[in-house]
Amino acid sequence: MAFVPLPLLAFAHTRSIKKAVVWALAIAILIEPLQLVIDLATGFPSFVVDVDDMMLQVLGSAAGIVLMALMVRVSSGSKGNGLAPDRG
């Protein structure tokens, strides 16, 4: 759940849905390989590198992407959402 806000923060910074998706997924995917590089460089296993963690990070980012897309759709569609009041 910690990665759900990541696309929202990236979108707030870039104001581009495509860039926010790329940044969120890149960060989620690159954390585990970065931990591996740190472990190999220091020779001290301070982090546990796990594929399951990477999958959960990507799923959390994907949930944030869906939430971001819904928020963008709602905010842009509030002016003309196609729901006209019944004027009977």
Biopython code that builds the backbone (N, CA, C, O; Angstrom):
import numpy as np
from Bio.PDB.StructureBuilder import StructureBuilder

atoms = [
    (1, "MET", "N", (0.809, -1.195, 0.000)),
    (1, "MET", "CA", (0.000, 0.000, 0.000)),
    (1, "MET", "C", (0.858, 1.268, 0.000)),
    (1, "MET", "O", (0.362, 2.360, -0.275)),
    (2, "ALA", "N", (2.114, 1.117, 0.303)),
    (2, "ALA", "CA", (2.975, 2.293, 0.369)),
    (2, "ALA", "C", (3.237, 2.889, -1.006)),
    (2, "ALA", "O", (3.607, 4.059, -1.103)),
    (3, "PHE", "N", (3.056, 2.118, -2.065)),
    (3, "PHE", "CA", (3.348, 2.608, -3.408)),
    (3, "PHE", "C", (2.124, 3.186, -4.110)),
    (3, "PHE", "O", (2.247, 3.686, -5.228)),
    (4, "VAL", "N", (0.958, 3.131, -3.494)),
    (4, "VAL", "CA", (-0.250, 3.688, -4.106)),
    (4, "VAL", "C", (-0.128, 5.196, -4.309)),
    (4, "VAL", "O", (-0.527, 5.677, -5.370)),
    (5, "PRO", "N", (0.393, 5.967, -3.368)),
    (5, "PRO", "CA", (0.495, 7.418, -3.587)),
    (5, "PRO", "C", (1.574, 7.823, -4.596)),
    (5, "PRO", "O", (1.597, 8.972, -5.038)),
    (6, "LEU", "N", (2.454, 6.915, -4.962)),
    (6, "LEU", "CA", (3.569, 7.265, -5.844)),
    (6, "LEU", "C", (3.123, 7.859, -7.185)),
    (6, "LEU", "O", (3.652, 8.901, -7.572)),
    (7, "PRO", "N", (2.179, 7.251, -7.915)),
    (7, "PRO", "CA", (1.735, 7.883, -9.170)),
    (7, "PRO", "C", (1.040, 9.222, -8.943)),
    (7, "PRO", "O", (1.142, 10.122, -9.777)),
    (8, "LEU", "N", (0.341, 9.359, -7.830)),
    (8, "LEU", "CA", (-0.324, 10.628, -7.537)),
    (8, "LEU", "C", (0.697, 11.739, -7.313)),
    (8, "LEU", "O", (0.521, 12.862, -7.785)),
    (9, "LEU", "N", (1.762, 11.415, -6.590)),
    (9, "LEU", "CA", (2.819, 12.399, -6.373)),
    (9, "LEU", "C", (3.553, 12.718, -7.674)),
    (9, "LEU", "O", (3.896, 13.872, -7.930)),
    (10, "ALA", "N", (3.792, 11.699, -8.488)),
    (10, "ALA", "CA", (4.461, 11.924, -9.775)),
    (10, "ALA", "C", (3.588, 12.781, -10.691)),
    (10, "ALA", "O", (4.097, 13.641, -11.411)),
    (11, "PHE", "N", (2.279, 12.549, -10.665)),
    (11, "PHE", "CA", (1.370, 13.352, -11.492)),
    (11, "PHE", "C", (1.325, 14.794, -10.991)),
    (11, "PHE", "O", (1.283, 15.727, -11.793)),
    (12, "ALA", "N", (1.333, 14.982, -9.680)),
    (12, "ALA", "CA", (1.328, 16.339, -9.134)),
    (12, "ALA", "C", (2.594, 17.093, -9.540)),
    (12, "ALA", "O", (2.572, 18.311, -9.714)),
    (13, "HIS", "N", (3.684, 16.364, -9.687)),
    (13, "HIS", "CA", (4.950, 16.998, -10.066)),
    (13, "HIS", "C", (5.048, 17.243, -11.570)),
    (13, "HIS", "O", (5.496, 18.308, -11.994)),
    (14, "THR", "N", (4.631, 16.262, -12.385)),
    (14, "THR", "CA", (4.831, 16.359, -13.829)),
    (14, "THR", "C", (3.624, 16.908, -14.581)),
    (14, "THR", "O", (3.779, 17.474, -15.663)),
    (15, "ARG", "N", (2.440, 16.751, -14.032)),
    (15, "ARG", "CA", (1.184, 17.135, -14.685)),
    (15, "ARG", "C", (0.979, 16.401, -16.016)),
    (15, "ARG", "O", (0.316, 16.914, -16.918)),
    (16, "SER", "N", (1.543, 15.217, -16.127)),
    (16, "SER", "CA", (1.395, 14.379, -17.305)),
    (16, "SER", "C", (1.126, 12.955, -16.837)),
    (16, "SER", "O", (1.892, 12.396, -16.052)),
    (17, "ILE", "N", (0.039, 12.377, -17.320)),
    (17, "ILE", "CA", (-0.312, 11.021, -16.906)),
    (17, "ILE", "C", (0.736, 10.030, -17.388)),
    (17, "ILE", "O", (1.128, 9.136, -16.637)),
    (18, "LYS", "N", (1.193, 10.171, -18.619)),
    (18, "LYS", "CA", (2.191, 9.243, -19.156)),
    (18, "LYS", "C", (3.493, 9.296, -18.370)),
    (18, "LYS", "O", (4.064, 8.258, -18.036)),
    (19, "LYS", "N", (3.959, 10.495, -18.075)),
    (19, "LYS", "CA", (5.198, 10.619, -17.308)),
    (19, "LYS", "C", (5.028, 10.089, -15.891)),
    (19, "LYS", "O", (5.949, 9.483, -15.343)),
    (20, "ALA", "N", (3.865, 10.308, -15.296)),
    (20, "ALA", "CA", (3.611, 9.818, -13.945)),
    (20, "ALA", "C", (3.618, 8.297, -13.912)),
    (20, "ALA", "O", (4.148, 7.693, -12.979)),
    (21, "VAL", "N", (3.030, 7.679, -14.929)),
    (21, "VAL", "CA", (3.012, 6.213, -15.002)),
    (21, "VAL", "C", (4.428, 5.676, -15.166)),
    (21, "VAL", "O", (4.812, 4.718, -14.494)),
    (22, "VAL", "N", (5.201, 6.285, -16.052)),
    (22, "VAL", "CA", (6.581, 5.831, -16.282)),
    (22, "VAL", "C", (7.411, 5.981, -15.012)),
    (22, "VAL", "O", (8.128, 5.056, -14.631)),
    (23, "TRP", "N", (7.323, 7.133, -14.354)),
    (23, "TRP", "CA", (8.093, 7.352, -13.127)),
    (23, "TRP", "C", (7.696, 6.388, -12.023)),
    (23, "TRP", "O", (8.559, 5.824, -11.349)),
    (24, "ALA", "N", (6.399, 6.195, -11.833)),
    (24, "ALA", "CA", (5.926, 5.320, -10.756)),
    (24, "ALA", "C", (6.377, 3.881, -10.984)),
    (24, "ALA", "O", (6.850, 3.224, -10.057)),
    (25, "LEU", "N", (6.233, 3.391, -12.208)),
    (25, "LEU", "CA", (6.636, 2.014, -12.485)),
    (25, "LEU", "C", (8.152, 1.855, -12.444)),
    (25, "LEU", "O", (8.659, 0.833, -11.981)),
    (26, "ALA", "N", (8.874, 2.859, -12.927)),
    (26, "ALA", "CA", (10.343, 2.782, -12.902)),
    (26, "ALA", "C", (10.861, 2.731, -11.465)),
    (26, "ALA", "O", (11.762, 1.952, -11.151)),
    (27, "ILE", "N", (10.298, 3.550, -10.609)),
    (27, "ILE", "CA", (10.741, 3.543, -9.207)),
    (27, "ILE", "C", (10.392, 2.224, -8.548)),
    (27, "ILE", "O", (11.208, 1.657, -7.822)),
    (28, "ALA", "N", (9.173, 1.723, -8.795)),
    (28, "ALA", "CA", (8.749, 0.461, -8.178)),
    (28, "ALA", "C", (9.608, -0.711, -8.645)),
    (28, "ALA", "O", (9.908, -1.613, -7.863)),
    (29, "ILE", "N", (9.999, -0.700, -9.902)),
    (29, "ILE", "CA", (10.779, -1.815, -10.448)),
    (29, "ILE", "C", (12.250, -1.710, -10.043)),
    (29, "ILE", "O", (12.895, -2.733, -9.811)),
    (30, "LEU", "N", (12.783, -0.506, -9.956)),
    (30, "LEU", "CA", (14.223, -0.337, -9.732)),
    (30, "LEU", "C", (14.659, -0.406, -8.272)),
    (30, "LEU", "O", (15.858, -0.445, -8.000)),
    (31, "ILE", "N", (13.730, -0.422, -7.334)),
    (31, "ILE", "CA", (14.129, -0.457, -5.923)),
    (31, "ILE", "C", (14.850, -1.760, -5.578)),
    (31, "ILE", "O", (15.896, -1.731, -4.929)),
    (32, "GLU", "N", (14.311, -2.889, -5.999)),
    (32, "GLU", "CA", (14.935, -4.176, -5.657)),
    (32, "GLU", "C", (16.312, -4.355, -6.315)),
    (32, "GLU", "O", (17.246, -4.771, -5.630)),
    (33, "PRO", "N", (16.480, -4.059, -7.617)),
    (33, "PRO", "CA", (17.841, -4.146, -8.174)),
    (33, "PRO", "C", (18.819, -3.181, -7.506)),
    (33, "PRO", "O", (20.002, -3.495, -7.373)),
    (34, "LEU", "N", (18.341, -2.016, -7.088)),
    (34, "LEU", "CA", (19.204, -1.076, -6.382)),
    (34, "LEU", "C", (19.645, -1.655, -5.041)),
    (34, "LEU", "O", (20.792, -1.467, -4.634)),
    (35, "GLN", "N", (18.756, -2.350, -4.359)),
    (35, "GLN", "CA", (19.131, -3.007, -3.115)),
    (35, "GLN", "C", (20.191, -4.083, -3.358)),
    (35, "GLN", "O", (21.118, -4.238, -2.564)),
    (36, "LEU", "N", (20.051, -4.817, -4.449)),
    (36, "LEU", "CA", (21.037, -5.837, -4.794)),
    (36, "LEU", "C", (22.403, -5.203, -5.066)),
    (36, "LEU", "O", (23.424, -5.713, -4.605)),
    (37, "VAL", "N", (22.428, -4.110, -5.802)),
    (37, "VAL", "CA", (23.686, -3.422, -6.106)),
    (37, "VAL", "C", (24.338, -2.920, -4.817)),
    (37, "VAL", "O", (25.553, -3.026, -4.655)),
    (38, "ILE", "N", (23.540, -2.378, -3.906)),
    (38, "ILE", "CA", (24.088, -1.902, -2.637)),
    (38, "ILE", "C", (24.674, -3.063, -1.848)),
    (38, "ILE", "O", (25.758, -2.941, -1.277)),
    (39, "ASP", "N", (23.961, -4.195, -1.811)),
    (39, "ASP", "CA", (24.474, -5.376, -1.104)),
    (39, "ASP", "C", (25.794, -5.856, -1.701)),
    (39, "ASP", "O", (26.736, -6.162, -0.970)),
    (40, "LEU", "N", (25.860, -5.921, -3.027)),
    (40, "LEU", "CA", (27.086, -6.402, -3.683)),
    (40, "LEU", "C", (28.232, -5.412, -3.516)),
    (40, "LEU", "O", (29.382, -5.819, -3.355)),
    (41, "ALA", "N", (27.932, -4.126, -3.552)),
    (41, "ALA", "CA", (28.985, -3.117, -3.439)),
    (41, "ALA", "C", (29.553, -3.042, -2.029)),
    (41, "ALA", "O", (30.757, -2.850, -1.852)),
    (42, "THR", "N", (28.709, -3.190, -1.039)),
    (42, "THR", "CA", (29.184, -3.064, 0.339)),
    (42, "THR", "C", (29.689, -4.382, 0.909)),
    (42, "THR", "O", (30.477, -4.391, 1.855)),
    (43, "GLY", "N", (29.240, -5.493, 0.337)),
    (43, "GLY", "CA", (29.627, -6.796, 0.860)),
    (43, "GLY", "C", (28.925, -7.142, 2.158)),
    (43, "GLY", "O", (29.237, -8.151, 2.791)),
    (44, "PHE", "N", (27.985, -6.311, 2.552)),
    (44, "PHE", "CA", (27.235, -6.533, 3.779)),
    (44, "PHE", "C", (25.756, -6.627, 3.423)),
    (44, "PHE", "O", (25.179, -5.650, 2.946)),
    (45, "PRO", "N", (25.137, -7.772, 3.644)),
    (45, "PRO", "CA", (23.728, -7.927, 3.242)),
    (45, "PRO", "C", (22.779, -7.170, 4.171)),
    (45, "PRO", "O", (22.235, -7.731, 5.122)),
    (46, "SER", "N", (22.596, -5.906, 3.876)),
    (46, "SER", "CA", (21.719, -5.101, 4.724)),
    (46, "SER", "C", (20.280, -5.105, 4.237)),
    (46, "SER", "O", (19.370, -4.775, 4.998)),
    (47, "PHE", "N", (20.060, -5.474, 2.976)),
    (47, "PHE", "CA", (18.712, -5.521, 2.418)),
    (47, "PHE", "C", (18.433, -6.923, 1.899)),
    (47, "PHE", "O", (19.347, -7.628, 1.470)),
    (48, "VAL", "N", (17.185, -7.318, 1.938)),
    (48, "VAL", "CA", (16.777, -8.596, 1.369)),
    (48, "VAL", "C", (16.150, -8.304, 0.009)),
    (48, "VAL", "O", (15.149, -7.593, -0.077)),
    (49, "VAL", "N", (16.730, -8.844, -1.032)),
    (49, "VAL", "CA", (16.227, -8.656, -2.385)),
    (49, "VAL", "C", (15.251, -9.771, -2.677)),
    (49, "VAL", "O", (15.604, -10.947, -2.589)),
    (50, "ASP", "N", (14.019, -9.413, -3.027)),
    (50, "ASP", "CA", (12.979, -10.406, -3.219)),
    (50, "ASP", "C", (12.109, -10.024, -4.403)),
    (50, "ASP", "O", (11.694, -8.873, -4.535)),
    (51, "VAL", "N", (11.836, -10.993, -5.260)),
    (51, "VAL", "CA", (10.996, -10.764, -6.429)),
    (51, "VAL", "C", (9.565, -10.473, -6.004)),
    (51, "VAL", "O", (8.876, -9.680, -6.645)),
    (52, "ASP", "N", (9.113, -11.107, -4.926)),
    (52, "ASP", "CA", (7.758, -10.854, -4.439)),
    (52, "ASP", "C", (7.572, -9.386, -4.050)),
    (52, "ASP", "O", (6.517, -8.801, -4.295)),
    (53, "ASP", "N", (8.594, -8.802, -3.448)),
    (53, "ASP", "CA", (8.520, -7.382, -3.101)),
    (53, "ASP", "C", (8.350, -6.531, -4.354)),
    (53, "ASP", "O", (7.561, -5.586, -4.369)),
    (54, "MET", "N", (9.091, -6.870, -5.402)),
    (54, "MET", "CA", (8.991, -6.110, -6.642)),
    (54, "MET", "C", (7.590, -6.223, -7.235)),
    (54, "MET", "O", (7.033, -5.233, -7.711)),
    (55, "MET", "N", (7.027, -7.418, -7.208)),
    (55, "MET", "CA", (5.675, -7.605, -7.750)),
    (55, "MET", "C", (4.654, -6.804, -6.938)),
    (55, "MET", "O", (3.754, -6.191, -7.512)),
    (56, "LEU", "N", (4.782, -6.805, -5.630)),
    (56, "LEU", "CA", (3.855, -6.048, -4.794)),
    (56, "LEU", "C", (4.039, -4.542, -4.973)),
    (56, "LEU", "O", (3.066, -3.791, -4.915)),
    (57, "GLN", "N", (5.266, -4.099, -5.189)),
    (57, "GLN", "CA", (5.499, -2.676, -5.445)),
    (57, "GLN", "C", (4.853, -2.252, -6.758)),
    (57, "GLN", "O", (4.254, -1.180, -6.843)),
    (58, "VAL", "N", (4.972, -3.090, -7.778)),
    (58, "VAL", "CA", (4.354, -2.782, -9.061)),
    (58, "VAL", "C", (2.830, -2.811, -8.944)),
    (58, "VAL", "O", (2.152, -1.963, -9.524)),
    (59, "LEU", "N", (2.284, -3.776, -8.200)),
    (59, "LEU", "CA", (0.836, -3.823, -8.001)),
    (59, "LEU", "C", (0.342, -2.601, -7.230)),
    (59, "LEU", "O", (-0.717, -2.059, -7.545)),
    (60, "GLY", "N", (1.087, -2.170, -6.241)),
    (60, "GLY", "CA", (0.717, -0.957, -5.514)),
    (60, "GLY", "C", (0.750, 0.265, -6.412)),
    (60, "GLY", "O", (-0.137, 1.116, -6.344)),
    (61, "SER", "N", (1.765, 0.353, -7.249)),
    (61, "SER", "CA", (1.832, 1.466, -8.200)),
    (61, "SER", "C", (0.699, 1.391, -9.205)),
    (61, "SER", "O", (0.138, 2.419, -9.584)),
    (62, "ALA", "N", (0.352, 0.180, -9.644)),
    (62, "ALA", "CA", (-0.761, 0.018, -10.588)),
    (62, "ALA", "C", (-2.080, 0.459, -9.946)),
    (62, "ALA", "O", (-2.914, 1.080, -10.603)),
    (63, "ALA", "N", (-2.264, 0.139, -8.674)),
    (63, "ALA", "CA", (-3.468, 0.596, -7.975)),
    (63, "ALA", "C", (-3.492, 2.119, -7.899)),
    (63, "ALA", "O", (-4.547, 2.733, -8.056)),
    (64, "GLY", "N", (-2.345, 2.722, -7.662)),
    (64, "GLY", "CA", (-2.254, 4.180, -7.649)),
    (64, "GLY", "C", (-2.507, 4.786, -9.011)),
    (64, "GLY", "O", (-3.094, 5.863, -9.117)),
    (65, "ILE", "N", (-2.064, 4.097, -10.065)),
    (65, "ILE", "CA", (-2.304, 4.580, -11.430)),
    (65, "ILE", "C", (-3.797, 4.569, -11.732)),
    (65, "ILE", "O", (-4.324, 5.515, -12.316)),
    (66, "VAL", "N", (-4.476, 3.497, -11.332)),
    (66, "VAL", "CA", (-5.930, 3.426, -11.539)),
    (66, "VAL", "C", (-6.620, 4.540, -10.758)),
    (66, "VAL", "O", (-7.511, 5.208, -11.282)),
    (67, "LEU", "N", (-6.215, 4.737, -9.519)),
    (67, "LEU", "CA", (-6.792, 5.802, -8.706)),
    (67, "LEU", "C", (-6.531, 7.165, -9.323)),
    (67, "LEU", "O", (-7.420, 8.016, -9.344)),
    (68, "MET", "N", (-5.318, 7.383, -9.829)),
    (68, "MET", "CA", (-4.979, 8.647, -10.465)),
    (68, "MET", "C", (-5.829, 8.864, -11.712)),
    (68, "MET", "O", (-6.337, 9.963, -11.935)),
    (69, "ALA", "N", (-5.987, 7.821, -12.524)),
    (69, "ALA", "CA", (-6.790, 7.952, -13.742)),
    (69, "ALA", "C", (-8.244, 8.273, -13.403)),
    (69, "ALA", "O", (-8.872, 9.086, -14.081)),
    (70, "LEU", "N", (-8.778, 7.645, -12.370)),
    (70, "LEU", "CA", (-10.148, 7.943, -11.956)),
    (70, "LEU", "C", (-10.277, 9.377, -11.459)),
    (70, "LEU", "O", (-11.259, 10.055, -11.758)),
    (71, "MET", "N", (-9.296, 9.834, -10.709)),
    (71, "MET", "CA", (-9.341, 11.203, -10.202)),
    (71, "MET", "C", (-9.254, 12.220, -11.341)),
    (71, "MET", "O", (-9.944, 13.239, -11.319)),
    (72, "VAL", "N", (-8.419, 11.949, -12.321)),
    (72, "VAL", "CA", (-8.293, 12.857, -13.467)),
    (72, "VAL", "C", (-9.585, 12.861, -14.268)),
    (72, "VAL", "O", (-10.044, 13.912, -14.714)),
    (73, "ARG", "N", (-10.173, 11.672, -14.449)),
    (73, "ARG", "CA", (-11.423, 11.574, -15.207)),
    (73, "ARG", "C", (-12.552, 12.306, -14.494)),
    (73, "ARG", "O", (-13.332, 13.012, -15.133)),
    (74, "VAL", "N", (-12.648, 12.148, -13.189)),
    (74, "VAL", "CA", (-13.706, 12.814, -12.431)),
    (74, "VAL", "C", (-13.513, 14.318, -12.443)),
    (74, "VAL", "O", (-14.478, 15.066, -12.604)),
    (75, "SER", "N", (-12.281, 14.771, -12.275)),
    (75, "SER", "CA", (-12.045, 16.215, -12.236)),
    (75, "SER", "C", (-12.240, 16.865, -13.599)),
    (75, "SER", "O", (-12.693, 18.007, -13.675)),
    (76, "SER", "N", (-11.910, 16.166, -14.669)),
    (76, "SER", "CA", (-12.102, 16.753, -15.994)),
    (76, "SER", "C", (-13.526, 16.558, -16.496)),
    (76, "SER", "O", (-13.989, 17.325, -17.340)),
    (77, "GLY", "N", (-14.212, 15.568, -16.003)),
    (77, "GLY", "CA", (-15.574, 15.305, -16.461)),
    (77, "GLY", "C", (-16.639, 15.966, -15.629)),
    (77, "GLY", "O", (-17.826, 15.773, -15.895)),
    (78, "SER", "N", (-16.264, 16.739, -14.634)),
    (78, "SER", "CA", (-17.270, 17.347, -13.767)),
    (78, "SER", "C", (-18.030, 18.466, -14.464)),
    (78, "SER", "O", (-19.133, 18.814, -14.040)),
    (79, "LYS", "N", (-17.468, 19.036, -15.520)),
    (79, "LYS", "CA", (-18.143, 20.121, -16.229)),
    (79, "LYS", "C", (-19.242, 19.577, -17.144)),
    (79, "LYS", "O", (-20.325, 20.157, -17.220)),
    (80, "GLY", "N", (-18.979, 18.498, -17.819)),
    (80, "GLY", "CA", (-19.961, 17.923, -18.732)),
    (80, "GLY", "C", (-19.940, 16.430, -18.641)),
    (80, "GLY", "O", (-19.360, 15.762, -19.497)),
    (81, "ASN", "N", (-20.568, 15.883, -17.608)),
    (81, "ASN", "CA", (-20.503, 14.459, -17.400)),
    (81, "ASN", "C", (-21.603, 13.702, -18.105)),
    (81, "ASN", "O", (-21.686, 12.480, -17.977)),
    (82, "GLY", "N", (-22.452, 14.394, -18.848)),
    (82, "GLY", "CA", (-23.504, 13.714, -19.595)),
    (82, "GLY", "C", (-24.740, 13.426, -18.777)),
    (82, "GLY", "O", (-25.682, 12.814, -19.282)),
    (83, "LEU", "N", (-24.763, 13.842, -17.547)),
    (83, "LEU", "CA", (-25.923, 13.616, -16.700)),
    (83, "LEU", "C", (-26.697, 14.916, -16.567)),
    (83, "LEU", "O", (-26.433, 15.720, -15.673)),
    (84, "ALA", "N", (-27.651, 15.115, -17.462)),
    (84, "ALA", "CA", (-28.457, 16.324, -17.444)),
    (84, "ALA", "C", (-29.589, 16.147, -16.449)),
    (84, "ALA", "O", (-30.155, 15.059, -16.342)),
    (85, "PRO", "N", (-29.927, 17.204, -15.718)),
    (85, "PRO", "CA", (-31.038, 17.091, -14.778)),
    (85, "PRO", "C", (-32.354, 16.919, -15.532)),
    (85, "PRO", "O", (-32.509, 17.393, -16.658)),
    (86, "ASP", "N", (-33.286, 16.241, -14.897)),
    (86, "ASP", "CA", (-34.585, 16.003, -15.509)),
    (86, "ASP", "C", (-35.412, 17.285, -15.435)),
    (86, "ASP", "O", (-35.757, 17.754, -14.351)),
    (87, "ARG", "N", (-35.718, 17.837, -16.592)),
    (87, "ARG", "CA", (-36.439, 19.117, -16.633)),
    (87, "ARG", "C", (-37.900, 18.895, -17.019)),
    (87, "ARG", "O", (-38.576, 19.803, -17.501)),
    (88, "GLY", "N", (-38.348, 17.726, -16.807)),
    (88, "GLY", "CA", (-39.637, 17.255, -16.958)),
    (88, "GLY", "C", (-40.743, 17.674, -17.621)),
    (88, "GLY", "O", (-41.783, 17.018, -17.563)),
]
sb = StructureBuilder()
sb.init_structure("model")
sb.init_model(0)
sb.init_chain("A")
sb.init_seg("    ")
for serial, (resi, resn, name, xyz) in enumerate(atoms, 1):
    if name == "N":
        sb.init_residue(resn, " ", resi, " ")
    sb.init_atom(name, np.array(xyz, "f"), 0.0, 1.0, " ", f" {name:<3s}", serial, name[0])
structure = sb.get_structure()
